Amino acid sequence: MCWPKRTDAWSATLWIERILEADHRLQLRTAYVEAVATLPALQGRGYGSAVMRTLGAAIQDGYDLAALSPSDPAFYARFGWELWQGPLWCARTWHGSRGRGSRGRRRGDDPAPARHAAAGPHLVAVGGVAAHRAVVTSMEPTESPNHAALIDAMQANYIAHFRQFLSLPGMVMQDDPALTWFVAPTAPGQHVLRTRLADGAARTRIAATLRRLEQLTDHFRWLVFATSTPPDLDRLLIEAGLVEASGDPWMAASLLQLPPAPVTPDGFHVKRVYDLATLDDWMVVTAAGYGISMHMARIWYDAYAAQGFSPDAPSQHFVGYLDDQPATVGTLLLSPGMAGIFDVATPTRFRRQGFAGALTHAAMTMAQERGFHHACLQASSQGVGLYGKLGFTTIFTEREFIWRRA
């Protein structure tokens, strides 16, 4: 607990000791944090932060992991809590282990209930022994998830993609669950990425967003997903002066059983980007494949280089080589419940040989090995057939509305 003086007002939390299981094999003794709260009159004064710092010190010894299910992930990120990538299961709970310093029962004292998927999202922090920092997936590993939940996970993965660029100069992002947008000086562009507005507030919020974006850029696109709200968002955007343009199809695939890898010529192989030299190859192929300048491709290079090359990182990049010639590239981004595939590019002279399909299959295989059950991507009209052969089906087609300064 934390209190400003000797009064009856405080911030408080507690934890429950649980066993969480990752990848159906690794069992982690976990301090599961609940009921982080501060009286409304005392919020915003740092008392909740003080409680979380004290909690972190209290659970360092004796636990492999600390986990919680946050309403505000950004608050906990300041204290080192991170997103858990992939499925996580609750294997056991010690019902008597609440409060500071409580250890509850011995391992053998409590019979394990049936395993169940840990609800989420969750954030986790490291306890005593290993680097298992993260926040837990919110989608259960099912063959056919709820359609809206699948779209939400696809959209959240897309938003996570743009967060990767915030380390670069000039990038601005409003990361609000109700209305999320991203503005860059050039690439990766200017976009409204998520709209979840109540009917009564939508027109006012749209007008305020337009005024703010007008201060930052002379054009942007407003994406409308199948789960965007209010239902008449398209009409409100047109009333606000935006013009509808054609949108791209969004596709998803189950990773529970992958199709065979595409056949490629002898000498083709895929490498994970593991240093600046292989990222150089990735950048060169990206520029040639998308027909953009090396200066433009450098934006992706700088953002990805800043993240490092850990094999356990949520963002992984691939280069497909024909012998020693880089021929195709792509990126895998893991976020709660979804493996997103981005940046697939092949220069003209290497196309129609199965290289992009083989690289995409390699990314899907890595996601499957990490326990993910669904992959998604945003396809061009020309790419729908290619990805269909890998098990992807079109889930929805985004609607796109454009604003340009008069």
N, C-alpha and C positions, 0 to 999 in steps of 0.2 A: 504494500500500500504506500501511497504518498499523500501527505497533507501539508497545506501551507503553514498552518499554525496548529495549536491545540484546539481544533474545532471538530465538528462532526462531518466535515466535507473532505473528500479524498478521491484519488484515482486508485483503481485496484485491478488486479487480474488474478488468475489461478491457472494451474495446469493439471491435466489428467495424464497418467502414464499409460501409454499404449505401445503395442507392437505394430508397426507399419511394414508392409512387405512390398518390395520393389521387384518387378520382373518375375514374380512368382517364385523367387529364389532367395534374394537377400532380405533378411529380417532385421529391422532397425528398431532399437529401443528408443522410444520417442516421448518427449515431453510435449503433450498436445495442449496448446495454450487456448484458453477460453475466457470470455467475459472481461475483455479489456474495456474499461469504462471510466469516464470522468464526469462528475456532475456538470450539467449544462452551464451553470453560472461560472464554472472554473475552467472551461475548455479554452484552448488557445494560449495557455500560460506555461506550457511545457511540463505539466504534471504527468500526463500520459507518457511523454517521452522519457521522463525520469523513471517511471515504472518499468518501461520496456528495457532500459539500460540495466536496471537492477535485476530484472528477470533474466537477461542474457548472462549475467555473471553467475546467477544462482543455478542455472542448468548446464553450465559448461562441463561439469564432471558427472559421469555416470550415465550419460545419454549419447546415443549415436546421432540423434536428430532432434530438432524442435520443429513443430509444425503448427499452423493456424489457418483458419479460413477467413480472409479479411474482407471487410466492406470497402476499405480504402488501401489497396496494395501500395500506393506511393508512400503512405505514411510509414509503413513497416520497412520499405526498401531503404530508408535512411539508416536503419540499424543493421543492415546486412542481410535482410531476408530476401530470398530470391525465388524465382519460379521453378517448381518441380517439372521436369520434362518427362512426359510419359505417364503410364498408369501407376497408381499407388493403391494398395489394398490395406484395409484395416484387418489385421489378423487376430488381435487380442487387446482387451482393455483391462487394466487393473482398477476395479471399481473403488478401491479404498485409497487411491493415491492422489489426493487433492492437496493443493496449498504448498506454501514455501517449505522446501526441505523434506517433504513427505516422500517416502519411497514405496509405500503401499506393501503389497504382499510379495513373497518370494516368487520366482518364476513358476515353480511347480504347484503353487497354491490355488491358482485360478484356472479352471478349465477354459480352453479357447472356444469362443462361439464360432459359428460359421463365418468364413471370410466374406467380406463385402467390399465393393468399390468405395474408396474414400470420397465423400462428396467434396465439391470444391467450388471455386478455385481455392487453393491453399498456398501459403508461403511457408518456406522452411528455412531453418538456420542450423548450422553445424553444432553438434554437441561435442563430446570428448574425443572421438577417435578418427573421424574420416571426413572427407570432403563430399558431403551429400547435400550441400546447400541448394535450396530451390523453393517453388510453389506448385501445389499438386494439380494435376489435370482435373477438369470439371466434367469430362465426358466419359461415360462408362464404355468399356470395350465391347460394343455390340456390332453385329453385322449391319443393322439398319437403324441408326440412331434417329431420334426425333428430327424431322426435317428442319424445323426452326433452329434446333440446337446445333445441327450440322452447319447451317448457314452462319449462325452466330460465331461458331468456331473458325470458319473460313474467314469471316470478316475480321475477327480478332487477330488472326495470323497475319492478315494483310496490314493491319495497323502496326503490329510488331515489326513488320518489315521496314516501315518508315521510321520507327524509333531508332533503328540502327544508324541513321544519318545525323542524329542530333549532336554527335560529337564534332561535326564540321561547322565552320563559321557560317553565319547567316541563316541557319535552319531555325524555323519557328514552328512550334506545335502546340495546339490546345488539345490535351489528352483528357477529355471529359466524356464519361459514359453516355451522356445525353447528346453531345455534339462534339465530334472529333475532327480536327482539320490539321493540315500540314502545308507549310509554305517554304519553298526553297528559292534561292536566287535564280537557279537554272534547274538542273536535274537534282532530285527525281521528281520535280514538278510541284504543282499547287493543287491540292485536292481537299474537298470535304469528304471524309472517309466513313463517317457514321452519323446517323441522325435518328435519335430516339426521343422525340418530343411529344408532350401531351397536346391534345387538340387545342386547348385554350391558350397555350403559351407559344404555339408553333410560329404564328405569323410574327410575333414580337421578336422571338429568338432568331428567326431567319433575317429580319431586318437588321438586328444588332450584329449578326455575323457578317452580313454584307458590308456594313460600315467598317468593321474591323479589317476585313480582308482587302477592302479598297485602299486601306492605309499601307498594305504590305505588298500588293501585287497589282498588275493591270489585267490579269486574267486568271481564272481557275475553273476547275470542273467539280461539280457536285454530284457524287455518286449516290444513287438510290438502289439499295438492296431489297431483296424480297421481304425482309423483316423490318425495313425502315418504317418509322412512324412520324407523323400521323398518316392514315391511309391515303389522304389526298395531298401528300407532300409534293407530288408532281405538279398539281394545279397551283399550289402556293409558290413553288419555284418559278413557274411560268409567269404568274402574276407579279413576282418580284423582278422580272426582266430577264431571267435566264432562258436560254434556247436549248431545246432538247437535241442531242446528237445520238449517233448509234453507239450502243454499249457492247461490251465483249461478253462471251459466254464464260461462266465459271463452272469448272468441272471437279468432280471428286471421285476417288477410287478407294475401295476396301483394300487394306494391306494384309488381311487375314490369310489370303492365298494369292500369291503373285503369279502372273502369267510367265511363260518362258521369256528370257531376255531376247531382244531382237538379234537376228543374225547380222554380223558385221564382217568386213574383210579381215583377212589375217593381218596381224600387226596392230589392230586397234585395241586399246586398253584405256581404262579410266583411272585417274589418280585423284585422291583428295588433295586439295591445296593445303600445304603444310608449312610453307615459308614464303618469303617475298618473291623468290624466283618463280615459283609456280603461280603465285598471284599475278606476277607480270604476264605470264602466258595467258592467264584468265582474262586480264585486261585487254590484251592485244586481240584475242578472239572475240571478246565482247564488242569492241569497236568495229571490227570487220563484219561481224554477224549482224549487228543492228544498223550498220552504216552511219555511225556517229564518229566524231573526232576523238582522238586520244585524250584531248583535254577534257572532253565530256566524260569519257569512260573513267578518267582518273578520279572522278567523284566517288564512284563505287569502290574503286581501289582504295582510296583513302579511308572511307568508312569501314570497309572490311578489314583493312590492315590494322586499324585502331583496336579491333576486337581480338587480335591475336589469332593463333592457329591451334588452339587446344582441341584434341580429338573429342572432348566431351562438351564442347561449346554448342549452344543451341543452333548456331548458324554455321553451316559447312558448305564449302565451295568445291567444285569438281572441274577437272579438265580432262577431256577425252583426247587421246593422242593416236594418230596413225603413224606407227613407228615412233619417230621422235618429233613429229610435226603436230603442234596443238591444233585440233580440228573442231572441237565443240566444247561448250561450257554450260554450267548451270549452278544453282544454289539451292540448298535445302535449309529451311528455317523451321525449327520445332517450337511450338507453343502449346498451351494446354489443350489437349485433345486433338491436335491437328499438326500434320507435317506439310508445310507449304513448299512448293517448288517454284522457284523464280529464276529469272535471268538466263533462260535456255536460249542459246544463240549459236548458230553455225554459219560460217562464211559460205558464200555461194558455191565455191569450188568443192566443198566437202559435203554438200547436201545430197539427199536421196541415196544415202549409203547406210542408213540406220544408226548413224552416230548419235543424234539427239535422243532417239528412243532408247538406245543402250545406256546413255548417261542418265536419263530420267529413271530408268529401271534401277541403276546403281543407287540413285538417291532414295528411291522407294525401298530398296533392300536395306539400306542403313536405317531408315525410319522404322521399318518392321523389326529389325534387330534390337532397336531401342525400346520396343514395346508399344509403338504407335499402331493404331488400327485404321486410320484414315489419312489420305493425302489429298491435297487440293492444288489447283493452279488456275490461273486466268489465261485462257487460250485465245489465240487469234482465230479467225474463221478458217484459215488454212491449216491450223494446228489441231483442229478438232478430230480429224481422222487419225492423225498420228497418235494422239493420246488415247483415243478410243481403243486402239489395239493393245494398250497397256492396262485396260480395265477402267479408264475414266469415263464417266457419263456426265452430261450437262445437268447441273442442279438448278441453275437459273441464269438468266442474262441480265446483267446490270443495266440500269437506265442512267444515262449520263446527261447532265445539264451544264451548259457552258455560260460563263459570264465573262464579258470583255469590257474594258473601259471604253466608253464612247469616244 
